[in-house]
Amino acid sequence: MNLRNPSFRVLAACGILGLLAACQNNSESDHLHPKYFHEVALVPQHAVTSVAIERGAGLRLVLPGPPAGTDYVWEIVSNNVRVLEETMALRPAPVSNVPGSVRTTSVTFYSLKPGKSIVRFVLVRASVRDAVPVQHYQITVIVKETEEE
């Protein structure tokens, strides 16, 4: 095998491009089109909760805060990535002008296969290394096989 051979280089490049295209098509087709979305708004009174969804569904978790004008951020500290894949990172939602509305942060997942994932969130100061969490949430997500219609 001569690595300087132009034919070998072309063949290797085609093989790599083919693998990349196959991986991209495989992941995008399922992840961009969940069968449905389930949304769960987490509240301080229920810091530990659970939800059951079907394989192939999207899941949006909405957390309160962090408080405006602070350097607190939500972080995910556990998730079974074999069961739930994060498809949109934690991001603050736009604040409404409606009186009494609160600031929220959301994250989106896609359910890959049947199983269980315990997703844990902590609210920490972004500017402090090894910060102690000031708030936490835990949601147990049970993913079931898709029921036949």
C-alpha positions as CSV (number, residue, x, y, z in Angstrom):
1,M,0.0,0.0,0.0
2,N,1.6,3.3,-1.2
3,L,0.2,6.3,0.8
4,R,1.6,8.6,-1.9
5,N,-0.5,7.0,-4.6
6,P,-3.1,9.5,-5.8
7,S,-5.7,6.7,-6.3
8,F,-5.3,5.6,-2.7
9,R,-5.8,9.2,-1.5
10,V,-9.0,9.6,-3.6
11,L,-10.3,6.3,-2.4
12,A,-9.6,7.1,1.3
13,A,-11.2,10.6,1.0
14,C,-14.3,9.1,-0.6
15,G,-14.6,6.5,2.2
16,I,-14.3,9.2,4.9
17,L,-16.9,11.4,3.2
18,G,-19.3,8.4,2.9
19,L,-18.9,7.6,6.6
20,L,-19.5,11.2,7.6
21,A,-22.6,11.5,5.4
22,A,-24.1,8.2,6.8
23,C,-23.6,9.3,10.4
24,Q,-25.1,12.7,9.7
25,N,-28.2,11.3,7.9
26,N,-28.7,8.7,10.6
27,S,-28.8,11.2,13.5
28,E,-30.6,14.1,11.8
29,S,-33.5,12.1,10.5
30,D,-34.7,10.9,13.9
31,H,-33.6,13.9,16.1
32,L,-35.1,16.6,14.0
33,H,-38.6,15.0,13.9
34,P,-39.7,13.7,17.3
35,K,-43.1,12.0,17.3
36,Y,-44.3,14.5,19.9
37,F,-42.9,16.9,22.6
38,H,-43.6,16.5,26.3
39,E,-42.9,19.6,28.4
40,V,-42.3,19.5,32.1
41,A,-42.1,22.8,34.1
42,L,-40.1,22.1,37.3
43,V,-41.2,24.0,40.4
44,P,-39.5,24.4,43.8
45,Q,-42.3,22.5,45.7
46,H,-41.5,19.4,43.6
47,A,-37.7,19.4,43.3
48,V,-37.8,15.6,42.7
49,T,-40.3,14.3,40.1
50,S,-40.7,11.8,37.3
51,V,-42.1,11.5,33.8
52,A,-42.8,8.6,31.4
53,I,-42.4,9.2,27.6
54,E,-42.1,7.0,24.5
55,R,-39.0,6.3,22.5
56,G,-38.6,8.8,19.8
57,A,-40.3,11.6,21.7
58,G,-38.9,15.1,22.5
59,L,-38.7,16.3,26.1
60,R,-38.4,19.9,27.1
61,L,-37.6,20.6,30.8
62,V,-38.2,24.2,32.0
63,L,-36.5,25.3,35.2
64,P,-37.2,28.5,37.1
65,G,-34.6,31.3,37.0
66,P,-31.8,31.9,37.5
67,P,-32.5,35.3,39.0
68,A,-31.9,38.2,36.7
69,G,-28.8,40.2,37.4
70,T,-26.9,37.4,39.0
71,D,-24.1,35.1,37.8
72,Y,-26.0,32.0,38.7
73,V,-26.4,29.3,36.0
74,W,-28.1,25.9,35.8
75,E,-25.9,22.9,35.0
76,I,-26.7,19.3,34.2
77,V,-24.7,17.1,36.5
78,S,-26.2,13.7,35.5
79,N,-28.0,12.1,32.6
80,N,-28.0,8.7,31.0
81,V,-26.9,9.7,27.5
82,R,-27.7,6.2,26.2
83,V,-31.4,6.9,26.9
84,L,-31.7,10.7,26.6
85,E,-29.7,12.8,24.2
86,E,-29.5,16.5,24.8
87,T,-30.6,18.2,21.6
88,M,-30.7,21.8,22.8
89,A,-28.4,23.0,25.6
90,L,-29.6,24.9,28.6
91,R,-30.7,28.4,27.6
92,P,-32.6,31.2,29.2
93,A,-36.1,31.8,27.7
94,P,-37.0,35.4,26.8
95,V,-38.6,37.2,29.7
96,S,-42.2,38.2,29.1
97,N,-43.5,41.7,29.8
98,V,-46.5,40.3,31.6
99,P,-46.5,41.4,35.3
100,G,-45.6,38.5,37.6
101,S,-43.8,36.5,34.9
102,V,-40.6,34.8,36.0
103,R,-37.4,34.1,34.2
104,T,-36.9,30.5,33.1
105,T,-34.3,28.3,31.5
106,S,-35.0,25.3,29.3
107,V,-33.3,22.3,27.8
108,T,-34.5,19.8,25.2
109,F,-33.8,16.1,25.0
110,Y,-34.6,13.3,22.5
111,S,-35.5,9.8,23.8
112,L,-33.2,7.3,22.1
113,K,-34.3,3.9,23.5
114,P,-36.3,2.3,26.4
115,G,-34.7,2.8,29.8
116,K,-34.3,5.2,32.6
117,S,-32.4,8.4,33.0
118,I,-32.1,10.5,36.2
119,V,-31.4,14.0,35.1
120,R,-30.0,16.2,37.8
121,F,-29.7,20.0,37.7
122,V,-27.9,22.3,40.0
123,L,-27.9,26.1,40.3
124,V,-24.4,27.4,40.9
125,R,-22.4,30.6,40.6
126,A,-20.7,30.6,37.2
127,S,-17.8,32.7,38.5
128,V,-16.9,30.3,41.4
129,R,-14.8,27.2,40.8
130,D,-16.2,24.2,42.7
131,A,-19.3,26.3,43.6
132,V,-21.8,24.9,46.1
133,P,-25.2,24.5,44.5
134,V,-27.9,26.8,45.9
135,Q,-30.8,24.9,44.3
136,H,-31.3,21.5,42.7
137,Y,-33.8,19.5,40.7
138,Q,-34.0,15.8,39.9
139,I,-36.3,14.3,37.3
140,T,-36.5,10.6,36.6
141,V,-37.3,10.0,32.9
142,I,-38.7,6.5,32.0
143,V,-38.6,5.9,28.3
144,K,-41.0,3.2,27.1
145,E,-41.1,1.4,23.8
146,T,-43.4,3.1,21.3
147,E,-46.9,1.6,21.5
148,E,-48.3,0.2,18.3
149,E,-51.2,2.2,16.9
